[in-house]
């Protein structure tokens, strides 16, 4: 229960930071925030959380590409792919 509460607090904090950055036109850290949010959601393991996590990862990649973030475009995002997708490839 405490782990879930911490995840919920983390997600709420990230959502606040995303909203604040959007309002201030400060989006340079959005990809990383979305990735972290996706990781927190993925740990919850519910089908809805996994779906939202996947959306966060996809949005993080899109943002990073738009910003020209080489860290993300060089295959670094692969570990953040949905776990069942990684298992179905091998």
Backbone as CSV, one residue per row, in Angstrom:
resi,resn,N_x,N_y,N_z,CA_x,CA_y,CA_z,C_x,C_y,C_z
1,UNK,0.817,-1.191,0.000,0.000,0.000,0.000,0.863,1.257,0.000
2,UNK,1.927,1.276,0.765,2.805,2.441,0.818,3.480,2.664,-0.533
3,UNK,3.850,1.561,-1.210,4.479,1.667,-2.526,3.524,2.317,-3.520
4,UNK,2.273,1.919,-3.489,1.267,2.487,-4.378,1.028,3.964,-4.087
5,UNK,1.032,4.327,-2.818,0.832,5.730,-2.435,2.013,6.574,-2.914
6,UNK,3.211,6.022,-2.815,4.395,6.756,-3.299,4.335,6.938,-4.804
7,UNK,3.901,5.902,-5.508,3.761,6.018,-6.958,2.727,7.077,-7.311
8,UNK,1.617,7.066,-6.613,0.569,8.060,-6.875,1.085,9.466,-6.593
9,UNK,1.840,9.626,-5.510,2.436,10.930,-5.205,3.420,11.346,-6.294
10,UNK,4.210,10.410,-6.750,5.176,10.701,-7.813,4.496,11.103,-9.100
11,UNK,3.444,10.387,-9.461,2.697,10.702,-10.680,2.052,12.082,-10.565
12,UNK,1.489,12.380,-9.395,0.873,13.701,-9.189,1.917,14.812,-9.288
13,UNK,3.091,14.569,-8.738,4.172,15.562,-8.809,4.612,15.769,-10.256
14,UNK,4.758,14.688,-10.989,5.150,14.796,-12.395,4.086,15.536,-13.192
15,UNK,2.812,15.212,-12.965,1.736,15.917,-13.666,1.774,17.416,-13.372
16,UNK,2.064,17.762,-12.122,2.187,19.168,-11.747,3.356,19.826,-12.478
17,UNK,4.487,19.124,-12.541,5.662,19.666,-13.220,5.413,19.817,-14.721
18,UNK,4.706,18.873,-15.320,4.371,18.971,-16.736,3.465,20.179,-17.001
19,UNK,2.473,20.363,-16.141,1.557,21.500,-16.295,2.294,22.821,-16.110
20,UNK,3.154,22.862,-15.129,3.930,24.073,-14.866,4.868,24.399,-16.034
21,UNK,5.522,23.383,-16.550,6.411,23.586,-17.694,5.656,24.032,-18.928
22,UNK,4.478,23.465,-19.134,3.639,23.854,-20.269,3.242,25.323,-20.143
23,UNK,2.827,25.731,-18.965,2.392,27.107,-18.730,3.533,28.103,-18.917
24,UNK,4.746,27.680,-18.596,5.911,28.575,-18.680,6.689,28.402,-19.985
25,UNK,6.180,27.530,-20.855,6.861,27.228,-22.114,8.273,26.699,-21.870
26,UNK,8.405,25.867,-20.847,9.674,25.216,-20.496,9.492,23.715,-20.663
27,UNK,9.774,23.238,-21.860,9.490,21.835,-22.165,10.741,20.980,-22.363
28,UNK,11.898,21.493,-22.056,13.125,20.760,-22.336,13.241,19.463,-21.560
29,UNK,12.527,19.314,-20.470,12.630,18.112,-19.635,11.399,17.207,-19.742
30,UNK,10.497,17.511,-20.662,9.259,16.742,-20.771,9.486,15.266,-21.070
31,UNK,10.402,14.958,-21.974,10.634,13.551,-22.334,11.010,12.731,-21.106
32,UNK,11.894,13.271,-20.297,12.332,12.539,-19.103,11.200,12.407,-18.087
33,UNK,10.429,13.463,-17.898,9.289,13.375,-16.971,8.276,12.336,-17.443
34,UNK,8.000,12.311,-18.729,7.056,11.330,-19.268,7.586,9.911,-19.125
35,UNK,8.902,9.743,-19.304,9.497,8.422,-19.133,9.363,7.947,-17.686
36,UNK,9.649,8.844,-16.750,9.547,8.487,-15.329,8.100,8.169,-14.968
37,UNK,7.169,8.970,-15.473,5.754,8.705,-15.215,5.367,7.329,-15.764
38,UNK,5.849,7.012,-16.953,5.588,5.701,-17.538,6.130,4.571,-16.678
39,UNK,7.322,4.755,-16.143,7.910,3.733,-15.264,7.070,3.542,-13.999
40,UNK,6.635,4.636,-13.414,5.789,4.533,-12.206,4.476,3.831,-12.516
41,UNK,3.877,4.171,-13.645,2.621,3.538,-14.033,2.820,2.058,-14.341
42,UNK,3.923,1.726,-14.977,4.179,0.325,-15.331,4.312,-0.536,-14.077
43,UNK,4.827,0.018,-13.007,4.974,-0.736,-11.764,3.640,-1.037,-11.099
44,UNK,2.602,-0.282,-11.443,1.284,-0.539,-10.863,0.653,-1.806,-11.416
45,UNK,1.007,-2.203,-12.614,0.639,-3.475,-13.235,-0.829,-3.659,-13.600
46,UNK,-1.678,-2.666,-13.423,-3.058,-2.830,-13.890,-3.079,-2.598,-15.396
47,UNK,-4.060,-3.145,-16.077,-4.151,-3.004,-17.532,-4.260,-1.532,-17.926
48,UNK,-5.036,-0.764,-17.201,-5.190,0.658,-17.500,-3.862,1.395,-17.294
49,UNK,-3.169,1.100,-16.203,-1.878,1.740,-15.930,-0.859,1.393,-17.009
50,UNK,-0.844,0.143,-17.448,0.090,-0.271,-18.496,-0.204,0.444,-19.805
51,UNK,-1.466,0.629,-20.110,-1.854,1.338,-21.323,-1.410,2.803,-21.268
52,UNK,-1.629,3.452,-20.139,-1.217,4.848,-19.977,0.308,4.944,-19.974
53,UNK,0.976,3.972,-19.378,2.445,3.953,-19.369,2.967,3.896,-20.802
54,UNK,2.387,3.038,-21.601,2.789,2.915,-23.000,2.596,4.251,-23.736
55,UNK,1.503,4.939,-23.450,1.264,6.257,-24.053,2.338,7.252,-23.609
56,UNK,2.704,7.199,-22.339,3.752,8.093,-21.824,5.078,7.840,-22.526
57,UNK,5.438,6.567,-22.707,6.690,6.241,-23.381,6.675,6.730,-24.825
58,UNK,5.550,6.523,-25.509,5.433,6.980,-26.889,5.523,8.495,-26.995
59,UNK,4.849,9.181,-26.097,4.897,10.641,-26.090,6.302,11.134,-25.752
60,UNK,6.975,10.459,-24.832,8.348,10.834,-24.483,9.259,10.732,-25.703
61,UNK,9.121,9.654,-26.456,9.926,9.491,-27.671,9.609,10.574,-28.690
62,UNK,8.329,10.885,-28.869,7.933,11.932,-29.807,8.518,13.284,-29.424
63,UNK,8.412,13.623,-28.151,8.947,14.894,-27.659,10.456,14.934,-27.870
64,UNK,11.127,13.853,-27.520,12.584,13.807,-27.659,12.996,13.972,-29.117
65,UNK,12.289,13.317,-30.013,12.620,13.448,-31.440,12.419,14.873,-31.917
66,UNK,11.320,15.489,-31.515,11.070,16.882,-31.899,12.152,17.816,-31.375
67,UNK,12.694,17.490,-30.226,13.731,18.320,-29.619,15.134,17.951,-30.101
68,UNK,15.225,16.895,-30.882,16.528,16.462,-31.369,17.398,15.843,-30.295
69,UNK,16.776,15.209,-29.324,17.501,14.608,-28.204,18.150,13.299,-28.659
70,UNK,19.441,13.332,-28.905,20.160,12.172,-29.415,20.168,11.008,-28.439
71,UNK,20.131,11.301,-27.142,20.105,10.256,-26.130,18.960,9.288,-26.397
72,UNK,17.804,9.818,-26.729,16.619,8.991,-26.960,16.636,8.328,-28.324
73,UNK,17.210,8.972,-29.316,17.129,8.446,-30.677,18.155,7.351,-30.947
74,UNK,19.073,7.117,-30.056,20.125,6.129,-30.281,19.802,4.764,-29.669
75,UNK,18.539,4.442,-29.553,18.149,3.145,-29.021,18.058,3.099,-27.514
76,UNK,18.269,4.219,-26.846,18.208,4.254,-25.382,16.795,4.007,-24.873
77,UNK,15.797,4.252,-25.690,14.421,4.093,-25.250,13.975,2.633,-25.270
78,UNK,14.749,1.767,-25.892,14.376,0.361,-25.989,14.044,-0.289,-24.649
79,UNK,14.812,-0.027,-23.579,14.476,-0.649,-22.296,13.127,-0.203,-21.749
80,UNK,12.557,0.870,-22.287,11.307,1.384,-21.775,10.102,0.900,-22.564
81,UNK,10.347,0.012,-23.521,9.242,-0.574,-24.285,8.439,-1.471,-23.361
82,UNK,7.149,-1.673,-23.659,6.340,-2.566,-22.816,6.995,-3.936,-22.691
83,UNK,6.958,-4.483,-21.498,7.644,-5.743,-21.214,7.157,-6.885,-22.090
84,UNK,5.854,-6.994,-22.331,5.340,-8.102,-23.128,5.759,-7.957,-24.586
85,UNK,5.986,-6.731,-25.071,6.459,-6.540,-26.440,7.886,-7.058,-26.578
86,UNK,8.703,-6.833,-25.573,10.081,-7.309,-25.591,10.117,-8.832,-25.589
87,UNK,9.222,-9.453,-24.843,9.177,-10.893,-24.763,8.689,-11.552,-26.041
88,UNK,7.829,-10.869,-26.797,7.279,-11.462,-28.011,8.257,-11.393,-29.181
89,UNK,9.332,-10.608,-29.052,10.293,-10.486,-30.131,11.271,-11.652,-30.139
90,UNK,11.512,-12.240,-28.997,12.546,-13.264,-28.910,11.995,-14.573,-28.893
